[in-house]
Amino acid sequence: MNTKQKKLSKTQINFLVDLGIFLLVLLVAAPKTTGMAIHEWLSIAFAVPIMAHLVLHWKWIVNVTKKIFSKIPGETRFNYILNLLIFISIVLVSLSGILISEEALPALGIAMAIDPFWSSMHDLSANLFIVMTGVHIAMHWTWIVNAFKRYVLPKKAAVNVATANGGD
C-alpha cells in the first residue's frame, strides 16, 4: 500500500495563502459584523499569512527592486509600486490599529487613550488598502481563476466554468 502523501506545489501553497488572506480581509473589513474583539485579534493574526506571502514572493521582490530604475515592463513596475503601496497601507493600518485598540491591548493589560488622529489614519489607510487590493486582484485575475479551476473545482466543473467565461 502506498501511503506517500503528495507534496503541495509552490503554486498550490501560494493559492492557499492568498485564499487565506482574502478570507481574513473579508472578516477583518467588517468589524460591525464580527465584533471589535474578533476584528482586532484577526487583524493581529493577519501578519502570519502576509509574512508567508512575502516569503513566497521574496525572489520577485528582490529581483524587481534591483531593476526598478532600469528598463522593465510597465506592468511589472506598476505592480511593484502597487505592492509597495499596499505594504505601506498594511503597516499604517496595523500601527494605527494597535494605537486605537479597544479590545486586544486592554485584554493584555495595556490601556491607551484613543487619539482621533490615529482613528482617522486607521480608517483612511484601511480604505486605501481595500481599493489597492481590489486593483491587485484585478491585475492577477487570470491567475486566480486558473488556480481556482485547477485546485478547487472538479475537472468537469472547471470545463463548465471555462465555457461560461468564454474560455478565459
N, C-alpha and C positions, 0 to 999 in steps of 0.2 A: 504494500500500500504506500503510495506516495503522499507524504504529509508535508512536503515542502511548500511553504507559502510563497505566493508571487509577490515580489518586491514592487512597491509603487514607483512609478517613473517620476522624474523631476516635474514633468508637466502635470501629472496627477496630484502631486504634493502641492504644486503651485495653485492648481484649481481648488483644492480643498482649503488651502489657506485663504485664498481670495473669497471663496464662498463664506468661510467663517467671518472674515472681515465684513463682508456685505451684510450678513445676518446680524452681526453685532452693531453695525451702523444703524440698521433699521430699528433695533431695540433702543439703542442709546439716543437716537434722534427723537424719541417720543417720551420724555420724562413725565409728562402728564398722564400718559398711559401706563408706564411701568412703575411709576413712583420714583421719588428722588433717590432713595437708598439704592434701588436697583440701577438707576441711571448712573450714579456715582461709582458703584462697585464695578459694574460692567465697563465703564469708561477706564477705570484703572486696569482692568483685565485686558482691555483693548491693546495695551502695549505689547503683549505677547505675540499676537498674530502680526502686528505691524513690524516688530523686530524680525519675525520669521520671513515676512515679505521682503524686507530689506536684505536679509541674508541670501534669500533665493535670487535676488536681482543684483547682488553686490558687484559681480563681474561687469554687468552692463553699466552700473553707476560709475565704477572706476574708469572703464574704457571711454565712456562718453564724456566724463569730467576731463579726462586728459585731452580730448579732441574738441571741446566745446567752443574754443576760439579759432579752430581751423575749419576747413571745409567739410561739413557734414550735412546730410539731407535735412531740409527744413522741418519735416515731420519729426525727425529724431530730436532736433534742437527744441522744437515746441514741446514735445513730450517730456524732455528733460526739465525744461523750465516749469512746465505744469506740475511735474512730480516734485520739484523743489518747493514750489509754492504750496502744494498740498502738505508736504512735510512741515513747512513753517506754520501752516494753519493748525496742524495737529499739535505742534509744540505750544502754540498760543492757546488753543482750546484746552490742552492739558494743564498748562501753568495757571491759566485763569480759573479753570475748574477747581483746581486744588485750592486756590486763594479764596474761592467763594463757596467752598464745601459746606453743605448744611447737614450732611449725614455721615459720610465716611470718616473725615477727620475728627469730628466730635465723638464718634464711636471709639476712636483711638485715644481719646482724652485730649485732643488738640482743638481748642476753640479759637476761632478767629472772627473778627468783625468783618462783615461783608461790605467791601468798598464798591460803590456804584460804577466806578471806572472799570474794575475787573469784571463786573457783571455784564456791562456793555461790551467789553472786549470779548468775553466768552460768547455772547450771542452773535456778534459780528464775525468772529473767526469760525464759529460753528457753521453759520450760514454760508460763508465763503468756502469752507471745506465741502459742504454738501454740493454746491454749484460746481466747484472744480472736480469733485469726484464724479459728478454726472458727465462732465466733459471727458474725464479719464475713461470711464466706462464706454462712452460712445466711441472713443478712439480705438478701444480694444474689443469692440462688439463682435467682430467676426471670430476672434479667438475664443471669446466667451461662449458664443453659440456653438462653435465647433467642439469645444471641450465639453459643454453640456450634452451635446448629442453623443459624443464618444463615451463619456464616463457615467452619464446619468440615465439616458434613455436606452431602452432595449433597442436592438438593431432595427427591428421593423418600425418602431415608433420614430426612430431617428430618420428613416427614409421618408415617412409621412411628414415630419416637420420640415425636412429639406424641400419637399414638394410644395408644402403650404407657403414656405418663404420664397418660392420662386427659384429654389436651388441655391440660395445664398449659403 
